[in-house]
Amino acid sequence: MSVEVTWWGHATATVRDSGVRVLTDPLFVARLAHLRRRRGPLPPPEAARADVALVSHLHADHLHLGSLARLAPGTRLLVPWGTGRAVPRLRRLAAERGLRVTEVLPGDEMVVGEVRIRAVPAVHDGRRLPYGPHRSPALGFVVRGEATTYFAGDTGLFDRMAEAVGPCDVALLPVGGWGPFLGHGHLDARRAAQALARLGARSAVPVHYGTYWPIGMDAVRPHEFHAPGDDFVRHAGQVAPAAAVHLLRHGESVRLEPAR
């Protein structure tokens, strides 16, 4: 019994558990507005295969309509409450593509096959850009099947994180971003390691770094693009030494055993 995690880049990963394919924050493009993909090949068509896709919040690098359009008809899509009002184009896309969209709040659960998915809170501004009047919460998700996997989405460190998430075997944690500076509501490598220590997960996969970067800014604080993964390994070794950190390349998978 195990769970398999494949990291496609940025916050996009496939979690395979109990025969169910769970896709996180699909983003399958070479360029998004002022960002371009600087590392890793574009995900192959198989990356869009999913039984359920999770969208953590409404920023365009997490809720990307063009990438969601690649999902097969009938795919379930869990999005934050209020998404349909804030992003009306998603409603049209879902109707055209036959996607089954469910809006959720922290605490809501859905069963897909043999896994149970629970939405949990995140500390992040989840509004659609440019900022408008429609607010939707940023979310994380806990996927429980043979293992329990926490996908944090975008979040800052918050006091009751471990209580909100609960016991987990695997944590997919953001450790960087797509620009030279991280704003409020993000984890850098050090804070992500502190989150791992609080959660007590046996395994961690760093995500949300080393993929996209603003055009023309290659020489501006380049360590913020290249270093977060290795920095997370180092910090986790100091504050969460019992956890195994799996530093994946783009498109690489790891199979993890849950706690017995």
N, C-alpha and C positions, 0 to 999 in steps of 0.2 A: 504494500500500500504506500503510495507516494503522491506528491504533487510536482508538476513540472512547470517551470517558469521560463518563458522566452522573452527577452528584452529586444524590442524592435527599435528603440531610440526614444529620447525625450521621456514622456510619461506613458508611452504605449508599450504594453506587455500583454502576453497571453498566459493565463493561468489555466492549466489543465488539471482537473481534479474530478475523480469519480466519473470519467467519461464526458465531462462538461467542459467546453471551451469558453473561458471568460476573458474578454478583451477590455483593456483599460484605455480610456482617453485616446481613441484612434486618431493618428496623425500620420498620413502616408504621402506627404508632398515634399518636393525638393525646395520649394520656396513658399513662405507665408508672409505676405506684406513685406516688411523690411528685413525679415529673417531668411537665411538660407541654410540648408543642411550642409554642414561642413564635414561631418564624419559619418561613416557607415553607409552602405548602399540603401536605396529605398526598399522598404519592406516588400517582399514578394506577394503575389496575389493570395497565397495561403494565409497571410497575416490577417486578412479581412474575414476569414472564416471564424465564426463565433456562434455560440448558442445565445449568449447574452453579452452586450457591450455596456460598460459602465462609463458615465460621464461625471467627473467630479465637480466641475463648475463651468461657467459659461464663457470664460475667456477663449479666444479663437484658437489658441494652441492646445486646447483641451476639448472644446466642442467645435469641431471643424466639419462643416456641412459637406464639403467635397469628399472628405474621408468617410463620413457616415454613409454617403451615397454608394460606397463600394460594398456595404454589407448586403448579404443575401436577403431576399424577401422572407419575412417571418422571423427575422432576428429580433429578439427582445432588446430593448434599450432602456436602461434606468438612468434618469436625469434628475437634477434637483427640482424641487417644487417651484412652480412659477416659470419654468423654461418655455412652455408653450406661449405664454403671454409675452415674455421678454424676447423670444426668438421665433416669431411667427413663421419664418421660412422653414423651421424644423417640422412644423405641422404639415406643411405642404410636401416636404420631402418624405415624411413618414407615410403619407397617403399615397404618394407616387411609387415609393419603393416597397410598400407593404411592411414597414417596420412597426413593431408593437411597442409603443412608448408608454412608460409608466413614470410619473413624477413622484419623487419620494422625499421625505424629511428624515432627519436623524431619528433612529429607532424603528423605522419602517423595515419590513422584511419581505423577501420574495423567495419562493422556492422554484428553482430551475433544475429539472432532472433530479439528480441526487445531491445537489448542493443547496444550501440556504445562504442568501446574500442579505446582509444587514447594512443599512446606511448609518454612518456615524458622523459626528460633527467634525469640522475642520475650522481652523482660524485663518481665514483668507477672505479677501474681497471677491465674492463670486459673481459680481454683476457683469453683464455683457458690455464690452467696450464698443463705442464710446459710452461712458457712464450715463445711464438714463434712470428714470424713476422706478423701473421694475427691479426689485431685489429678489434674488434667489440665493439660498444658502450654499456655501461651498461644503462639499462632503468628502468623506473617505468611505471605504467599503470594507466589510469583513466577509470573506468567502469561506464558508465552513462546509467541508465534505469529509474526505479522508484526513485532510489536514485543515488547519485554520490559517488563512492568509489575509493579511491586512494590507490594503492598498490605500496609501495616505492621500493621494491626489496632491494638491498644493495645500500646505498648512504651516503655521508657525507652531512652536512648542507651546503646549498649554497644560495647566496644572492637573487636570483630570483626564489626561489623554489615556493613561493605562486603564482607568475605570471605564471610560467610554468604549474603548476597543475591546477590553477583556483579554483573556489568555489567547496567545496566538503562537503558531509555529514559525511562520514566515512573515517578514515585514518588507514591503516594497516602499522604500522611503526616498523622497526627493532630497538631493544633496547639493543642488546648484540651481542654475537657471539658464536663461538665454541672453544675458547681457552682463556688462561689467559689474553691476551692482544689484544686490537683492534688496527688495523693499520689505516692508512689514508683511507678516503673514507668510514667510518662507522659512525653510530649513536650509542652512548651509551644512557643510560636512560635520562641523563640531556639534551643532545643535541636533542634527540627525542622529549622531552617535548617542547623545543624551536621551533622545527619544527612544532609541533602541534599548538603552539601559532601563528606562522606565517600563517599557513594554515587556521586557524579559523574553523576547522571541529567540528561538534557537538559531534561526537563520535570517539573514538580511540580504536584499538585493538593492543596491543604490540605483536610482533612476533620476530623470529630469536634469540631466547635465550632458555636456560633451556632444551635443547633436546639432543644435541650431545656434546661430550667432548673427548679430546685425551686420548687414552688408556694409563694407567699408570700415569695419571696426576690428579687423583681425589682430591689429597690433595694440589694441587698447585692453590692458589688463588680461593678457591671454591666459594667465594661470587660472583665471576664473572659469575658463572653458575647459582646459586640459586637466586640472589638478583635483577637482572635487571627489572623484571616485577613489583615488589613492589616499587623499586626505581622510575620507570617511573610513577607509580600512585602518588607517593609523589611529584615528580618534576612537573608533570602536574597540580596537585592541586595548586601549587604556581604560575605558569606562564600562565596556561590556565584553570582557575577555572570554566569556563562555559562549558567546554567539559566533557562528561561522558566517563570514561575509563573503558573498560570491560576486566578484567583480566581473560582470559579463561584457563581452564585446557585442556590438550591434548584430542582432540575429542569432546570438548564442543562447543556448538553453541549459538549464541545470535541473536535475531531478533531486528532490529533497524528501527525506523521510520524516514523517510527523513524530511527535513524542509518543512513546508507548505508555 
